[in-house]
Amino acid sequence: MRNSTVTTFILLGLTDDPELQVLIFIFLSINYTLSVTGNLTIITLTFVDSHLKTPMYFFLKNFSFLEISLTSSCIPRYLYSIATGDRVITYNACFIQVFITDLCGVTEFYLLATMSYDRYVAICKPMHYVTIMSSRVCRILIISCWMAGLCILIPPLILGLNLKFCDSNRIDHFGCDAFPLVEISCSDTWLMEQTVIICAVLTLNMTLTCVVLSYAYIIKTIFRFLSVQQRKKAFSTCSSHMIVVSLTYGTCIFIYMNPTAKEEVTIKKVVSLLMFSVAPTLNPFIYTLRNNQVKKAFKDLIKRIALLSS
């Protein structure tokens, strides 16, 4: 990865105000710690608790891994920039950051669609659930999510590596991202912008169609249940996933559906920060607080740790 004109970039961050930077540093530090701790807890629980060996928790474990990877790809670097004042990032490190964040982000959408399909099979075809969602099928679905993310990412990444930067190396963002890089490039970026939009729209349409169809059939099936208790249980099983889907799709649509509006740069930076920091923190709580199995597994784990320590 070489560029004839630029070897480093300067990340401008969110603000130059020292007082605001202190508040942002404290906020992000707490959020990052909670995010990593919460998602690692979910991963640990799925490994140690025998009741959480179902496909749903297998996908949740992988989702938590993606959340840790996504937030760790940019938040620690931004915290380092605030703490030391060093805003310089090398050309190679910048594009590696773009690759990791975008790969995890795109893969996350396909995984959310897969989790929707899993809920569809569990509620609409309960008698065939174990057969359809076997361990082998689950592993294939996870690999397919990663491969789909990689295939979507490769075309814009190749175009991005050919961008030239002549007049400026100052990125108006807290991390390296496609559109801030496009804005400072002196190359013709029309093809790059259109490719990113096409890939984003393709990913959103494919995954959102799967999510909508899955939940349409789920809701249709739930209303056929005669027991009110069964309906509540089914809705409770899906509600956490629906909240996470709404948060993820909402933030992404807001950022990418109007990418050339420069007057909205500050708003988009804040929304990006929420996507990279706040969402990964909320997701473990959304899944655990509404899930009795996870709460029971967590209590059992605490008891084991207490017994071992005593």
Protein Blocks (a to p, Z undefined) as FASTA:
>chain_A
ZZfkbcbdcdebjbfcfklmmmmmmmmmmmmmmmmmmmmmmmmmmmmpmklmcfklmmmm
mmmmmmmmmmmmmmmmmmmmmmnopabdcfklmmmmmmmmmmmmmmmmmmmmmmmmmmmm
mmmmmmlmmmmmgmklmmmmmmmmmmmmmmmmmmmmmmmmmpccfkbccdcbfbdcfklm
mmmpcbdfklmmmmmmmmmmmmmmmmmmmmmmmmmmmmmmmmmpmblklmmmmmmmmmmm
mmmmmmmmmmmmmmmmmmmlmklmmmmmmmmmmmmmmmmmmmmmmmmmmmmklmmmmmmm
mmmmmmmmZZ
